[in-house]
Amino acid sequence: MQSENPIISDFVKLANSAAGTFAGMTREAREGARERMKEALGGLDFVSREEFDAVKDMAAKAREENEKLSERIAALEARLK
C-alpha cells in the first residue's frame, strides 16, 4: 500500500512540469538557431558539388579549345610570313 504524501506529489508534479518546460525551451532555441543560420547563410551564394564540377569541366574544355586555337593561329601566322 502506497501512502500519498502531498509534498512529494507536488514536488513530482513540479519536476515534471519543469522537465516539460525545459524540453520546450530547448526545442524552441534549436529551431530559432536553425532559422537564424538559414537567414545568415541565405544571402550567401553556395553552389552544389554537381554545379561546381560542371563548371570545372566547362573551364577545362574551354582551356583545351583555347590551346588548339592558339596553335592554329600560330600556324596561320607562320604561313603568312
mmCIF file of the N, C-alpha and C atoms, coordinates in Angstrom:
data_MODEL
# 
_entry.id   MODEL 
# 
loop_
_atom_site.group_PDB 
_atom_site.id 
_atom_site.type_symbol 
_atom_site.label_atom_id 
_atom_site.label_alt_id 
_atom_site.label_comp_id 
_atom_site.label_asym_id 
_atom_site.label_entity_id 
_atom_site.label_seq_id 
_atom_site.pdbx_PDB_ins_code 
_atom_site.Cartn_x 
_atom_site.Cartn_y 
_atom_site.Cartn_z 
_atom_site.occupancy 
_atom_site.B_iso_or_equiv 
_atom_site.pdbx_formal_charge 
_atom_site.auth_seq_id 
_atom_site.auth_comp_id 
_atom_site.auth_asym_id 
_atom_site.auth_atom_id 
_atom_site.pdbx_PDB_model_num 
ATOM 1   N N  . MET A 1 1  ? 0.841  -1.179 0.000   1.00 0.00 ? 1  MET A N  1 
ATOM 2   C CA . MET A 1 1  ? 0.000  0.000  0.000   1.00 0.00 ? 1  MET A CA 1 
ATOM 3   C C  . MET A 1 1  ? 0.888  1.245  0.000   1.00 0.00 ? 1  MET A C  1 
ATOM 4   N N  . GLN A 1 2  ? 0.593  2.162  -0.909  1.00 0.00 ? 2  GLN A N  1 
ATOM 5   C CA . GLN A 1 2  ? 1.387  3.372  -1.013  1.00 0.00 ? 2  GLN A CA 1 
ATOM 6   C C  . GLN A 1 2  ? 0.691  4.507  -0.292  1.00 0.00 ? 2  GLN A C  1 
ATOM 7   N N  . SER A 1 3  ? 1.494  5.254  0.405   1.00 0.00 ? 3  SER A N  1 
ATOM 8   C CA . SER A 1 3  ? 0.931  6.428  1.064   1.00 0.00 ? 3  SER A CA 1 
ATOM 9   C C  . SER A 1 3  ? 1.264  7.639  0.208   1.00 0.00 ? 3  SER A C  1 
ATOM 10  N N  . GLU A 1 4  ? 0.305  8.498  0.012   1.00 0.00 ? 4  GLU A N  1 
ATOM 11  C CA . GLU A 1 4  ? 0.490  9.679  -0.823  1.00 0.00 ? 4  GLU A CA 1 
ATOM 12  C C  . GLU A 1 4  ? 0.832  10.860 0.066   1.00 0.00 ? 4  GLU A C  1 
ATOM 13  N N  . ASN A 1 5  ? 2.047  11.291 -0.058  1.00 0.00 ? 5  ASN A N  1 
ATOM 14  C CA . ASN A 1 5  ? 2.478  12.472 0.668   1.00 0.00 ? 5  ASN A CA 1 
ATOM 15  C C  . ASN A 1 5  ? 2.271  13.661 -0.254  1.00 0.00 ? 5  ASN A C  1 
ATOM 16  N N  . PRO A 1 6  ? 1.472  14.634 0.127   1.00 0.00 ? 6  PRO A N  1 
ATOM 17  C CA . PRO A 1 6  ? 1.171  15.749 -0.777  1.00 0.00 ? 6  PRO A CA 1 
ATOM 18  C C  . PRO A 1 6  ? 2.409  16.572 -1.132  1.00 0.00 ? 6  PRO A C  1 
ATOM 19  N N  . ILE A 1 7  ? 3.361  16.667 -0.255  1.00 0.00 ? 7  ILE A N  1 
ATOM 20  C CA . ILE A 1 7  ? 4.576  17.440 -0.547  1.00 0.00 ? 7  ILE A CA 1 
ATOM 21  C C  . ILE A 1 7  ? 5.370  16.750 -1.652  1.00 0.00 ? 7  ILE A C  1 
ATOM 22  N N  . ILE A 1 8  ? 5.520  15.420 -1.542  1.00 0.00 ? 8  ILE A N  1 
ATOM 23  C CA . ILE A 1 8  ? 6.259  14.664 -2.552  1.00 0.00 ? 8  ILE A CA 1 
ATOM 24  C C  . ILE A 1 8  ? 5.502  14.698 -3.873  1.00 0.00 ? 8  ILE A C  1 
ATOM 25  N N  . SER A 1 9  ? 4.192  14.552 -3.799  1.00 0.00 ? 9  SER A N  1 
ATOM 26  C CA . SER A 1 9  ? 3.380  14.588 -5.009  1.00 0.00 ? 9  SER A CA 1 
ATOM 27  C C  . SER A 1 9  ? 3.505  15.933 -5.717  1.00 0.00 ? 9  SER A C  1 
ATOM 28  N N  . ASP A 1 10 ? 3.454  17.018 -4.949  1.00 0.00 ? 10 ASP A N  1 
ATOM 29  C CA . ASP A 1 10 ? 3.616  18.353 -5.542  1.00 0.00 ? 10 ASP A CA 1 
ATOM 30  C C  . ASP A 1 10 ? 5.017  18.529 -6.127  1.00 0.00 ? 10 ASP A C  1 
ATOM 31  N N  . PHE A 1 11 ? 6.018  18.000 -5.455  1.00 0.00 ? 11 PHE A N  1 
ATOM 32  C CA . PHE A 1 11 ? 7.388  18.103 -5.948  1.00 0.00 ? 11 PHE A CA 1 
ATOM 33  C C  . PHE A 1 11 ? 7.547  17.342 -7.260  1.00 0.00 ? 11 PHE A C  1 
ATOM 34  N N  . VAL A 1 12 ? 6.931  16.164 -7.350  1.00 0.00 ? 12 VAL A N  1 
ATOM 35  C CA . VAL A 1 12 ? 6.998  15.370 -8.579  1.00 0.00 ? 12 VAL A CA 1 
ATOM 36  C C  . VAL A 1 12 ? 6.298  16.106 -9.710  1.00 0.00 ? 12 VAL A C  1 
ATOM 37  N N  . LYS A 1 13 ? 5.134  16.681 -9.429  1.00 0.00 ? 13 LYS A N  1 
ATOM 38  C CA . LYS A 1 13 ? 4.423  17.446 -10.455 1.00 0.00 ? 13 LYS A CA 1 
ATOM 39  C C  . LYS A 1 13 ? 5.262  18.645 -10.919 1.00 0.00 ? 13 LYS A C  1 
ATOM 40  N N  . LEU A 1 14 ? 5.892  19.330 -9.971  1.00 0.00 ? 14 LEU A N  1 
ATOM 41  C CA . LEU A 1 14 ? 6.739  20.471 -10.302 1.00 0.00 ? 14 LEU A CA 1 
ATOM 42  C C  . LEU A 1 14 ? 7.925  20.031 -11.159 1.00 0.00 ? 14 LEU A C  1 
ATOM 43  N N  . ALA A 1 15 ? 8.545  18.910 -10.805 1.00 0.00 ? 15 ALA A N  1 
ATOM 44  C CA . ALA A 1 15 ? 9.685  18.405 -11.574 1.00 0.00 ? 15 ALA A CA 1 
ATOM 45  C C  . ALA A 1 15 ? 9.255  18.019 -12.984 1.00 0.00 ? 15 ALA A C  1 
ATOM 46  N N  . ASN A 1 16 ? 8.110  17.372 -13.105 1.00 0.00 ? 16 ASN A N  1 
ATOM 47  C CA . ASN A 1 16 ? 7.601  17.003 -14.440 1.00 0.00 ? 16 ASN A CA 1 
ATOM 48  C C  . ASN A 1 16 ? 7.305  18.241 -15.281 1.00 0.00 ? 16 ASN A C  1 
ATOM 49  N N  . SER A 1 17 ? 6.713  19.250 -14.672 1.00 0.00 ? 17 SER A N  1 
ATOM 50  C CA . SER A 1 17 ? 6.415  20.487 -15.387 1.00 0.00 ? 17 SER A CA 1 
ATOM 51  C C  . SER A 1 17 ? 7.706  21.185 -15.823 1.00 0.00 ? 17 SER A C  1 
ATOM 52  N N  . ALA A 1 18 ? 8.681  21.193 -14.910 1.00 0.00 ? 18 ALA A N  1 
ATOM 53  C CA . ALA A 1 18 ? 9.961  21.830 -15.234 1.00 0.00 ? 18 ALA A CA 1 
ATOM 54  C C  . ALA A 1 18 ? 10.650 21.095 -16.377 1.00 0.00 ? 18 ALA A C  1 
ATOM 55  N N  . ALA A 1 19 ? 10.595 19.780 -16.371 1.00 0.00 ? 19 ALA A N  1 
ATOM 56  C CA . ALA A 1 19 ? 11.210 18.995 -17.440 1.00 0.00 ? 19 ALA A CA 1 
ATOM 57  C C  . ALA A 1 19 ? 10.523 19.276 -18.773 1.00 0.00 ? 19 ALA A C  1 
ATOM 58  N N  . GLY A 1 20 ? 9.212  19.346 -18.763 1.00 0.00 ? 20 GLY A N  1 
ATOM 59  C CA . GLY A 1 20 ? 8.471  19.654 -19.989 1.00 0.00 ? 20 GLY A CA 1 
ATOM 60  C C  . GLY A 1 20 ? 8.779  21.054 -20.498 1.00 0.00 ? 20 GLY A C  1 
ATOM 61  N N  . THR A 1 21 ? 8.851  22.007 -19.581 1.00 0.00 ? 21 THR A N  1 
ATOM 62  C CA . THR A 1 21 ? 9.177  23.378 -19.958 1.00 0.00 ? 21 THR A CA 1 
ATOM 63  C C  . THR A 1 21 ? 10.584 23.455 -20.527 1.00 0.00 ? 21 THR A C  1 
ATOM 64  N N  . PHE A 1 22 ? 11.531 22.774 -19.890 1.00 0.00 ? 22 PHE A N  1 
ATOM 65  C CA . PHE A 1 22 ? 12.911 22.783 -20.361 1.00 0.00 ? 22 PHE A CA 1 
ATOM 66  C C  . PHE A 1 22 ? 13.020 22.153 -21.742 1.00 0.00 ? 22 PHE A C  1 
ATOM 67  N N  . ALA A 1 23 ? 12.290 21.061 -21.970 1.00 0.00 ? 23 ALA A N  1 
ATOM 68  C CA . ALA A 1 23 ? 12.305 20.413 -23.282 1.00 0.00 ? 23 ALA A CA 1 
ATOM 69  C C  . ALA A 1 23 ? 11.733 21.360 -24.341 1.00 0.00 ? 23 ALA A C  1 
ATOM 70  N N  . GLY A 1 24 ? 10.673 22.069 -24.007 1.00 0.00 ? 24 GLY A N  1 
ATOM 71  C CA . GLY A 1 24 ? 10.083 23.027 -24.938 1.00 0.00 ? 24 GLY A CA 1 
ATOM 72  C C  . GLY A 1 24 ? 11.023 24.183 -25.232 1.00 0.00 ? 24 GLY A C  1 
ATOM 73  N N  . MET A 1 25 ? 11.695 24.675 -24.212 1.00 0.00 ? 25 MET A N  1 
ATOM 74  C CA . MET A 1 25 ? 12.657 25.770 -24.407 1.00 0.00 ? 25 MET A CA 1 
ATOM 75  C C  . MET A 1 25 ? 13.816 25.304 -25.284 1.00 0.00 ? 25 MET A C  1 
ATOM 76  N N  . THR A 1 26 ? 14.286 24.080 -25.063 1.00 0.00 ? 26 THR A N  1 
ATOM 77  C CA . THR A 1 26 ? 15.383 23.542 -25.865 1.00 0.00 ? 26 THR A CA 1 
ATOM 78  C C  . THR A 1 26 ? 14.973 23.438 -27.322 1.00 0.00 ? 26 THR A C  1 
ATOM 79  N N  . ARG A 1 27 ? 13.791 22.908 -27.559 1.00 0.00 ? 27 ARG A N  1 
ATOM 80  C CA . ARG A 1 27 ? 13.288 22.764 -28.924 1.00 0.00 ? 27 ARG A CA 1 
ATOM 81  C C  . ARG A 1 27 ? 13.135 24.136 -29.581 1.00 0.00 ? 27 ARG A C  1 
ATOM 82  N N  . GLU A 1 28 ? 12.595 25.095 -28.853 1.00 0.00 ? 28 GLU A N  1 
ATOM 83  C CA . GLU A 1 28 ? 12.398 26.437 -29.397 1.00 0.00 ? 28 GLU A CA 1 
ATOM 84  C C  . GLU A 1 28 ? 13.741 27.116 -29.690 1.00 0.00 ? 28 GLU A C  1 
ATOM 85  N N  . ALA A 1 29 ? 14.718 26.937 -28.813 1.00 0.00 ? 29 ALA A N  1 
ATOM 86  C CA . ALA A 1 29 ? 16.047 27.519 -29.031 1.00 0.00 ? 29 ALA A CA 1 
ATOM 87  C C  . ALA A 1 29 ? 16.708 26.895 -30.253 1.00 0.00 ? 29 ALA A C  1 
ATOM 88  N N  . ARG A 1 30 ? 16.573 25.580 -30.407 1.00 0.00 ? 30 ARG A N  1 
ATOM 89  C CA . ARG A 1 30 ? 17.158 24.892 -31.557 1.00 0.00 ? 30 ARG A CA 1 
ATOM 90  C C  . ARG A 1 30 ? 16.532 25.395 -32.857 1.00 0.00 ? 30 ARG A C  1 
ATOM 91  N N  . GLU A 1 31 ? 15.202 25.517 -32.875 1.00 0.00 ? 31 GLU A N  1 
ATOM 92  C CA . GLU A 1 31 ? 14.522 25.994 -34.069 1.00 0.00 ? 31 GLU A CA 1 
ATOM 93  C C  . GLU A 1 31 ? 14.886 27.447 -34.370 1.00 0.00 ? 31 GLU A C  1 
ATOM 94  N N  . GLY A 1 32 ? 15.014 28.259 -33.319 1.00 0.00 ? 32 GLY A N  1 
ATOM 95  C CA . GLY A 1 32 ? 15.400 29.657 -33.508 1.00 0.00 ? 32 GLY A CA 1 
ATOM 96  C C  . GLY A 1 32 ? 16.809 29.772 -34.068 1.00 0.00 ? 32 GLY A C  1 
ATOM 97  N N  . ALA A 1 33 ? 17.717 28.960 -33.541 1.00 0.00 ? 33 ALA A N  1 
ATOM 98  C CA . ALA A 1 33 ? 19.100 28.977 -34.042 1.00 0.00 ? 33 ALA A CA 1 
ATOM 99  C C  . ALA A 1 33 ? 19.147 28.514 -35.489 1.00 0.00 ? 33 ALA A C  1 
ATOM 100 N N  . ARG A 1 34 ? 18.389 27.483 -35.812 1.00 0.00 ? 34 ARG A N  1 
ATOM 101 C CA . ARG A 1 34 ? 18.348 26.985 -37.189 1.00 0.00 ? 34 ARG A CA 1 
ATOM 102 C C  . ARG A 1 34 ? 17.819 28.070 -38.126 1.00 0.00 ? 34 ARG A C  1 
ATOM 103 N N  . GLU A 1 35 ? 16.790 28.792 -37.691 1.00 0.00 ? 35 GLU A N  1 
ATOM 104 C CA . GLU A 1 35 ? 16.202 29.847 -38.509 1.00 0.00 ? 35 GLU A CA 1 
ATOM 105 C C  . GLU A 1 35 ? 17.208 30.982 -38.705 1.00 0.00 ? 35 GLU A C  1 
ATOM 106 N N  . ARG A 1 36 ? 17.930 31.366 -37.643 1.00 0.00 ? 36 ARG A N  1 
ATOM 107 C CA . ARG A 1 36 ? 18.939 32.424 -37.767 1.00 0.00 ? 36 ARG A CA 1 
ATOM 108 C C  . ARG A 1 36 ? 20.057 32.008 -38.708 1.00 0.00 ? 36 ARG A C  1 
ATOM 109 N N  . MET A 1 37 ? 20.461 30.745 -38.666 1.00 0.00 ? 37 MET A N  1 
ATOM 110 C CA . MET A 1 37 ? 21.500 30.258 -39.567 1.00 0.00 ? 37 MET A CA 1 
ATOM 111 C C  . MET A 1 37 ? 21.019 30.292 -41.014 1.00 0.00 ? 37 MET A C  1 
ATOM 112 N N  . LYS A 1 38 ? 19.766 29.907 -41.238 1.00 0.00 ? 38 LYS A N  1 
ATOM 113 C CA . LYS A 1 38 ? 19.219 29.959 -42.595 1.00 0.00 ? 38 LYS A CA 1 
ATOM 114 C C  . LYS A 1 38 ? 19.222 31.389 -43.118 1.00 0.00 ? 38 LYS A C  1 
ATOM 115 N N  . GLU A 1 39 ? 18.847 32.337 -42.257 1.00 0.00 ? 39 GLU A N  1 
ATOM 116 C CA . GLU A 1 39 ? 18.827 33.740 -42.667 1.00 0.00 ? 39 GLU A CA 1 
ATOM 117 C C  . GLU A 1 39 ? 20.234 34.238 -42.955 1.00 0.00 ? 39 GLU A C  1 
ATOM 118 N N  . ALA A 1 40 ? 21.187 33.858 -42.093 1.00 0.00 ? 40 ALA A N  1 
ATOM 119 C CA . ALA A 1 40 ? 22.564 34.319 -42.267 1.00 0.00 ? 40 ALA A CA 1 
ATOM 120 C C  . ALA A 1 40 ? 23.190 33.717 -43.520 1.00 0.00 ? 40 ALA A C  1 
ATOM 121 N N  . LEU A 1 41 ? 22.952 32.462 -43.751 1.00 0.00 ? 41 LEU A N  1 
ATOM 122 C CA . LEU A 1 41 ? 23.538 31.786 -44.900 1.00 0.00 ? 41 LEU A CA 1 
ATOM 123 C C  . LEU A 1 41 ? 22.720 31.972 -46.169 1.00 0.00 ? 41 LEU A C  1 
ATOM 124 N N  . GLY A 1 42 ? 21.500 32.435 -46.024 1.00 0.00 ? 42 GLY A N  1 
ATOM 125 C CA . GLY A 1 42 ? 20.631 32.610 -47.186 1.00 0.00 ? 42 GLY A CA 1 
ATOM 126 C C  . GLY A 1 42 ? 21.160 33.646 -48.158 1.00 0.00 ? 42 GLY A C  1 
ATOM 127 N N  . GLY A 1 43 ? 21.863 34.652 -47.649 1.00 0.00 ? 43 GLY A N  1 
ATOM 128 C CA . GLY A 1 43 ? 22.399 35.681 -48.521 1.00 0.00 ? 43 GLY A CA 1 
ATOM 129 C C  . GLY A 1 43 ? 23.651 35.244 -49.259 1.00 0.00 ? 43 GLY A C  1 
ATOM 130 N N  . LEU A 1 44 ? 24.264 34.174 -48.815 1.00 0.00 ? 44 LEU A N  1 
ATOM 131 C CA . LEU A 1 44 ? 25.477 33.701 -49.462 1.00 0.00 ? 44 LEU A CA 1 
ATOM 132 C C  . LEU A 1 44 ? 25.128 32.817 -50.642 1.00 0.00 ? 44 LEU A C  1 
ATOM 133 N N  . ASP A 1 45 ? 25.962 32.876 -51.652 1.00 0.00 ? 45 ASP A N  1 
ATOM 134 C CA . ASP A 1 45 ? 25.716 32.078 -52.852 1.00 0.00 ? 45 ASP A CA 1 
ATOM 135 C C  . ASP A 1 45 ? 26.566 30.815 -52.804 1.00 0.00 ? 45 ASP A C  1 
ATOM 136 N N  . PHE A 1 46 ? 25.971 29.741 -52.409 1.00 0.00 ? 46 PHE A N  1 
ATOM 137 C CA . PHE A 1 46 ? 26.648 28.457 -52.392 1.00 0.00 ? 46 PHE A CA 1 
ATOM 138 C C  . PHE A 1 46 ? 26.205 27.668 -53.617 1.00 0.00 ? 46 PHE A C  1 
ATOM 139 N N  . VAL A 1 47 ? 27.112 26.882 -54.161 1.00 0.00 ? 47 VAL A N  1 
ATOM 140 C CA . VAL A 1 47 ? 26.767 26.027 -55.287 1.00 0.00 ? 47 VAL A CA 1 
ATOM 141 C C  . VAL A 1 47 ? 26.901 24.578 -54.862 1.00 0.00 ? 47 VAL A C  1 
ATOM 142 N N  . SER A 1 48 ? 26.154 23.740 -55.527 1.00 0.00 ? 48 SER A N  1 
ATOM 143 C CA . SER A 1 48 ? 26.236 22.311 -55.220 1.00 0.00 ? 48 SER A CA 1 
ATOM 144 C C  . SER A 1 48 ? 27.501 21.733 -55.838 1.00 0.00 ? 48 SER A C  1 
ATOM 145 N N  . ARG A 1 49 ? 27.875 20.596 -55.389 1.00 0.00 ? 49 ARG A N  1 
ATOM 146 C CA . ARG A 1 49 ? 29.078 19.934 -55.907 1.00 0.00 ? 49 ARG A CA 1 
ATOM 147 C C  . ARG A 1 49 ? 28.917 19.634 -57.398 1.00 0.00 ? 49 ARG A C  1 
ATOM 148 N N  . GLU A 1 50 ? 27.700 19.248 -57.797 1.00 0.00 ? 50 GLU A N  1 
ATOM 149 C CA . GLU A 1 50 ? 27.444 18.926 -59.200 1.00 0.00 ? 50 GLU A CA 1 
ATOM 150 C C  . GLU A 1 50 ? 27.637 20.163 -60.081 1.00 0.00 ? 50 GLU A C  1 
ATOM 151 N N  . GLU A 1 51 ? 27.116 21.319 -59.616 1.00 0.00 ? 51 GLU A N  1 
ATOM 152 C CA . GLU A 1 51 ? 27.271 22.551 -60.382 1.00 0.00 ? 51 GLU A CA 1 
ATOM 153 C C  . GLU A 1 51 ? 28.751 22.936 -60.483 1.00 0.00 ? 51 GLU A C  1 
ATOM 154 N N  . PHE A 1 52 ? 29.479 22.796 -59.376 1.00 0.00 ? 52 PHE A N  1 
ATOM 155 C CA . PHE A 1 52 ? 30.907 23.116 -59.370 1.00 0.00 ? 52 PHE A CA 1 
ATOM 156 C C  . PHE A 1 52 ? 31.659 22.243 -60.359 1.00 0.00 ? 52 PHE A C  1 
ATOM 157 N N  . ASP A 1 53 ? 31.379 20.937 -60.325 1.00 0.00 ? 53 ASP A N  1 
ATOM 158 C CA . ASP A 1 53 ? 32.060 20.012 -61.237 1.00 0.00 ? 53 ASP A CA 1 
ATOM 159 C C  . ASP A 1 53 ? 31.728 20.317 -62.693 1.00 0.00 ? 53 ASP A C  1 
ATOM 160 N N  . ALA A 1 54 ? 30.469 20.689 -62.957 1.00 0.00 ? 54 ALA A N  1 
ATOM 161 C CA . ALA A 1 54 ? 30.061 21.013 -64.327 1.00 0.00 ? 54 ALA A CA 1 
ATOM 162 C C  . ALA A 1 54 ? 30.820 22.235 -64.837 1.00 0.00 ? 54 ALA A C  1 
ATOM 163 N N  . VAL A 1 55 ? 30.925 23.268 -64.017 1.00 0.00 ? 55 VAL A N  1 
ATOM 164 C CA . VAL A 1 55 ? 31.641 24.475 -64.426 1.00 0.00 ? 55 VAL A CA 1 
ATOM 165 C C  . VAL A 1 55 ? 33.134 24.190 -64.567 1.00 0.00 ? 55 VAL A C  1 
ATOM 166 N N  . LYS A 1 56 ? 33.651 23.344 -63.700 1.00 0.00 ? 56 LYS A N  1 
ATOM 167 C CA . LYS A 1 56 ? 35.065 22.967 -63.788 1.00 0.00 ? 56 LYS A CA 1 
ATOM 168 C C  . LYS A 1 56 ? 35.347 22.246 -65.111 1.00 0.00 ? 56 LYS A C  1 
ATOM 169 N N  . ASP A 1 57 ? 34.454 21.339 -65.495 1.00 0.00 ? 57 ASP A N  1 
ATOM 170 C CA . ASP A 1 57 ? 34.596 20.633 -66.780 1.00 0.00 ? 57 ASP A CA 1 
ATOM 171 C C  . ASP A 1 57 ? 34.499 21.600 -67.959 1.00 0.00 ? 57 ASP A C  1 
ATOM 172 N N  . MET A 1 58 ? 33.557 22.555 -67.870 1.00 0.00 ? 58 MET A N  1 
ATOM 173 C CA . MET A 1 58 ? 33.417 23.544 -68.937 1.00 0.00 ? 58 MET A CA 1 
ATOM 174 C C  . MET A 1 58 ? 34.691 24.377 -69.069 1.00 0.00 ? 58 MET A C  1 
ATOM 175 N N  . ALA A 1 59 ? 35.287 24.755 -67.953 1.00 0.00 ? 59 ALA A N  1 
ATOM 176 C CA . ALA A 1 59 ? 36.517 25.553 -67.995 1.00 0.00 ? 59 ALA A CA 1 
ATOM 177 C C  . ALA A 1 59 ? 37.663 24.751 -68.602 1.00 0.00 ? 59 ALA A C  1 
ATOM 178 N N  . ALA A 1 60 ? 37.741 23.464 -68.270 1.00 0.00 ? 60 ALA A N  1 
ATOM 179 C CA . ALA A 1 60 ? 38.797 22.619 -68.833 1.00 0.00 ? 60 ALA A CA 1 
ATOM 180 C C  . ALA A 1 60 ? 38.636 22.497 -70.350 1.00 0.00 ? 60 ALA A C  1 
ATOM 181 N N  . LYS A 1 61 ? 37.392 22.318 -70.814 1.00 0.00 ? 61 LYS A N  1 
ATOM 182 C CA . LYS A 1 61 ? 37.142 22.232 -72.259 1.00 0.00 ? 61 LYS A CA 1 
ATOM 183 C C  . LYS A 1 61 ? 37.480 23.558 -72.952 1.00 0.00 ? 61 LYS A C  1 
ATOM 184 N N  . ALA A 1 62 ? 37.121 24.667 -72.320 1.00 0.00 ? 62 ALA A N  1 
ATOM 185 C CA . ALA A 1 62 ? 37.421 25.972 -72.895 1.00 0.00 ? 62 ALA A CA 1 
ATOM 186 C C  . ALA A 1 62 ? 38.934 26.185 -72.975 1.00 0.00 ? 62 ALA A C  1 
ATOM 187 N N  . ARG A 1 63 ? 39.648 25.741 -71.957 1.00 0.00 ? 63 ARG A N  1 
ATOM 188 C CA . ARG A 1 63 ? 41.104 25.853 -71.961 1.00 0.00 ? 63 ARG A CA 1 
ATOM 189 C C  . ARG A 1 63 ? 41.712 25.044 -73.112 1.00 0.00 ? 63 ARG A C  1 
ATOM 190 N N  . GLU A 1 64 ? 41.200 23.827 -73.311 1.00 0.00 ? 64 GLU A N  1 
ATOM 191 C CA . GLU A 1 64 ? 41.692 22.978 -74.403 1.00 0.00 ? 64 GLU A CA 1 
ATOM 192 C C  . GLU A 1 64 ? 41.417 23.628 -75.761 1.00 0.00 ? 64 GLU A C  1 
ATOM 193 N N  . GLU A 1 65 ? 40.211 24.148 -75.939 1.00 0.00 ? 65 GLU A N  1 
ATOM 194 C CA . GLU A 1 65 ? 39.872 24.811 -77.199 1.00 0.00 ? 65 GLU A CA 1 
ATOM 195 C C  . GLU A 1 65 ? 40.762 26.035 -77.427 1.00 0.00 ? 65 GLU A C  1 
ATOM 196 N N  . ASN A 1 66 ? 41.027 26.766 -76.351 1.00 0.00 ? 66 ASN A N  1 
ATOM 197 C CA . ASN A 1 66 ? 41.882 27.943 -76.443 1.00 0.00 ? 66 ASN A CA 1 
ATOM 198 C C  . ASN A 1 66 ? 43.287 27.548 -76.892 1.00 0.00 ? 66 ASN A C  1 
ATOM 199 N N  . GLU A 1 67 ? 43.801 26.465 -76.346 1.00 0.00 ? 67 GLU A N  1 
ATOM 200 C CA . GLU A 1 67 ? 45.130 25.999 -76.739 1.00 0.00 ? 67 GLU A CA 1 
ATOM 201 C C  . GLU A 1 67 ? 45.147 25.582 -78.219 1.00 0.00 ? 67 GLU A C  1 
ATOM 202 N N  . LYS A 1 68 ? 44.116 24.875 -78.651 1.00 0.00 ? 68 LYS A N  1 
ATOM 203 C CA . LYS A 1 68 ? 44.038 24.449 -80.056 1.00 0.00 ? 68 LYS A CA 1 
ATOM 204 C C  . LYS A 1 68 ? 43.968 25.653 -80.983 1.00 0.00 ? 68 LYS A C  1 
ATOM 205 N N  . LEU A 1 69 ? 43.146 26.635 -80.606 1.00 0.00 ? 69 LEU A N  1 
ATOM 206 C CA . LEU A 1 69 ? 43.028 27.837 -81.441 1.00 0.00 ? 69 LEU A CA 1 
ATOM 207 C C  . LEU A 1 69 ? 44.333 28.621 -81.454 1.00 0.00 ? 69 LEU A C  1 
ATOM 208 N N  . SER A 1 70 ? 45.028 28.674 -80.346 1.00 0.00 ? 70 SER A N  1 
ATOM 209 C CA . SER A 1 70 ? 46.321 29.365 -80.303 1.00 0.00 ? 70 SER A CA 1 
ATOM 210 C C  . SER A 1 70 ? 47.323 28.688 -81.231 1.00 0.00 ? 70 SER A C  1 
ATOM 211 N N  . GLU A 1 71 ? 47.326 27.368 -81.238 1.00 0.00 ? 71 GLU A N  1 
ATOM 212 C CA . GLU A 1 71 ? 48.221 26.625 -82.134 1.00 0.00 ? 71 GLU A CA 1 
ATOM 213 C C  . GLU A 1 71 ? 47.848 26.890 -83.598 1.00 0.00 ? 71 GLU A C  1 
ATOM 214 N N  . ARG A 1 72 ? 46.563 26.941 -83.866 1.00 0.00 ? 72 ARG A N  1 
ATOM 215 C CA . ARG A 1 72 ? 46.090 27.174 -85.228 1.00 0.00 ? 72 ARG A CA 1 
ATOM 216 C C  . ARG A 1 72 ? 46.466 28.580 -85.704 1.00 0.00 ? 72 ARG A C  1 
ATOM 217 N N  . ILE A 1 73 ? 46.306 29.547 -84.812 1.00 0.00 ? 73 ILE A N  1 
ATOM 218 C CA . ILE A 1 73 ? 46.682 30.923 -85.149 1.00 0.00 ? 73 ILE A CA 1 
ATOM 219 C C  . ILE A 1 73 ? 48.181 31.006 -85.402 1.00 0.00 ? 73 ILE A C  1 
ATOM 220 N N  . ALA A 1 74 ? 48.958 30.342 -84.562 1.00 0.00 ? 74 ALA A N  1 
ATOM 221 C CA . ALA A 1 74 ? 50.419 30.348 -84.750 1.00 0.00 ? 74 ALA A CA 1 
ATOM 222 C C  . ALA A 1 74 ? 50.789 29.723 -86.092 1.00 0.00 ? 74 ALA A C  1 
ATOM 223 N N  . ALA A 1 75 ? 50.109 28.653 -86.481 1.00 0.00 ? 75 ALA A N  1 
ATOM 224 C CA . ALA A 1 75 ? 50.386 28.003 -87.772 1.00 0.00 ? 75 ALA A CA 1 
ATOM 225 C C  . ALA A 1 75 ? 50.008 28.917 -88.925 1.00 0.00 ? 75 ALA A C  1 
ATOM 226 N N  . LEU A 1 76 ? 48.885 29.600 -88.821 1.00 0.00 ? 76 LEU A N  1 
ATOM 227 C CA . LEU A 1 76 ? 48.450 30.528 -89.867 1.00 0.00 ? 76 LEU A CA 1 
ATOM 228 C C  . LEU A 1 76 ? 49.407 31.701 -89.984 1.00 0.00 ? 76 LEU A C  1 
ATOM 229 N N  . GLU A 1 77 ? 49.855 32.227 -88.868 1.00 0.00 ? 77 GLU A N  1 
ATOM 230 C CA . GLU A 1 77 ? 50.796 33.335 -88.880 1.00 0.00 ? 77 GLU A CA 1 
ATOM 231 C C  . GLU A 1 77 ? 52.131 32.894 -89.492 1.00 0.00 ? 77 GLU A C  1 
ATOM 232 N N  . ALA A 1 78 ? 52.537 31.645 -89.205 1.00 0.00 ? 78 ALA A N  1 
ATOM 233 C CA . ALA A 1 78 ? 53.806 31.135 -89.782 1.00 0.00 ? 78 ALA A CA 1 
ATOM 234 C C  . ALA A 1 78 ? 53.687 31.043 -91.292 1.00 0.00 ? 78 ALA A C  1 
ATOM 235 N N  . ARG A 1 79 ? 52.494 30.668 -91.794 1.00 0.00 ? 79 ARG A N  1 
ATOM 236 C CA . ARG A 1 79 ? 52.290 30.568 -93.247 1.00 0.00 ? 79 ARG A CA 1 
ATOM 237 C C  . ARG A 1 79 ? 52.346 31.952 -93.905 1.00 0.00 ? 79 ARG A C  1 
ATOM 238 N N  . LEU A 1 80 ? 51.849 32.962 -93.208 1.00 0.00 ? 80 LEU A N  1 
ATOM 239 C CA . LEU A 1 80 ? 51.818 34.314 -93.764 1.00 0.00 ? 80 LEU A CA 1 
ATOM 240 C C  . LEU A 1 80 ? 53.224 34.935 -93.850 1.00 0.00 ? 80 LEU A C  1 
ATOM 241 N N  . LYS A 1 81 ? 54.134 34.504 -93.033 1.00 0.00 ? 81 LYS A N  1 
ATOM 242 C CA . LYS A 1 81 ? 55.477 35.075 -93.010 1.00 0.00 ? 81 LYS A CA 1 
ATOM 243 C C  . LYS A 1 81 ? 56.335 34.572 -94.082 1.00 0.00 ? 81 LYS A C  1 
# 
